[in-house]
Amino acid sequence: MDIEAARVLAAGFAIGIGAIGPGLAVGNMVGKAVEGIARQPEAAGRIQTAMFIGIAFAEAIALYALVIAFLLIFAV
């Protein structure tokens, strides 16, 4: 395997594995937020705010994995 193929393969693994955790986290977060809103509809605003902040942090991890994938592909 040449170095270019290894770079592309490593980049694919980096973004693939790096997206699994945030995907599971966001799914779990939204599910629990909907459950919390169903139990206490009057707290919907606070729950949604906390949920969106948590989603932003989880998605930042996926963006870091994307940056690493780009570095693996385009860095010389």
C-alpha positions as CSV (number, residue, x, y, z in Angstrom):
1,M,0.0,0.0,0.0
2,D,1.4,3.4,-1.0
3,I,1.4,6.4,1.3
4,E,-1.5,8.2,-0.5
5,A,-3.8,5.2,-0.1
6,A,-2.8,5.0,3.6
7,R,-3.6,8.7,4.1
8,V,-7.1,8.3,2.5
9,L,-7.8,5.2,4.5
10,A,-6.7,6.8,7.8
11,A,-8.8,9.9,7.0
12,G,-11.8,7.7,6.4
13,F,-11.3,5.9,9.7
14,A,-10.8,9.2,11.5
15,I,-14.0,10.8,10.4
16,G,-16.0,7.5,10.6
17,I,-14.9,6.7,14.1
18,G,-15.0,10.3,15.1
19,A,-18.6,10.7,14.1
20,I,-20.0,7.6,15.9
21,G,-19.6,9.1,19.4
22,P,-21.2,12.5,18.7
23,G,-24.0,10.8,16.7
24,L,-24.9,8.6,19.7
25,A,-24.5,11.5,22.1
26,V,-26.8,13.7,20.1
27,G,-29.4,11.0,19.8
28,N,-29.4,10.3,23.5
29,M,-29.5,14.0,24.4
30,V,-32.5,14.7,22.2
31,G,-34.3,11.7,23.4
32,K,-33.8,12.6,27.0
33,A,-34.8,16.2,26.3
34,V,-38.0,15.2,24.7
35,E,-38.7,12.9,27.6
36,G,-38.0,15.7,30.1
37,I,-40.3,18.1,28.1
38,A,-43.0,15.5,28.1
39,R,-42.8,15.2,31.9
40,Q,-42.5,19.0,32.6
41,P,-43.8,21.1,29.7
42,E,-43.3,24.3,31.7
43,A,-39.5,23.7,31.7
44,A,-39.3,23.3,27.9
45,G,-37.3,26.5,27.4
46,R,-34.6,25.6,29.9
47,I,-34.4,22.0,28.7
48,Q,-34.0,23.1,25.1
49,T,-31.3,25.6,25.9
50,A,-29.3,23.0,27.7
51,M,-29.9,20.5,24.9
52,F,-28.7,22.9,22.2
53,I,-25.5,23.7,24.2
54,G,-24.8,20.0,24.6
55,I,-25.4,19.3,20.9
56,A,-22.9,22.1,20.0
57,F,-20.3,20.5,22.2
58,A,-20.9,17.1,20.8
59,E,-20.8,18.3,17.3
60,A,-17.5,20.1,18.0
61,I,-15.9,16.7,18.5
62,A,-17.1,15.6,15.0
63,L,-15.6,18.7,13.6
64,Y,-12.3,18.0,15.3
65,A,-12.4,14.6,13.6
66,L,-13.1,16.2,10.3
67,V,-10.1,18.6,10.7
68,I,-7.9,15.6,11.5
69,A,-9.1,13.8,8.4
70,F,-8.3,16.9,6.3
71,L,-4.9,17.1,7.8
72,L,-4.3,13.5,7.0
73,I,-5.3,13.9,3.4
74,F,-3.8,17.3,2.5
75,A,-0.7,17.7,4.8
76,V,2.5,17.0,3.1
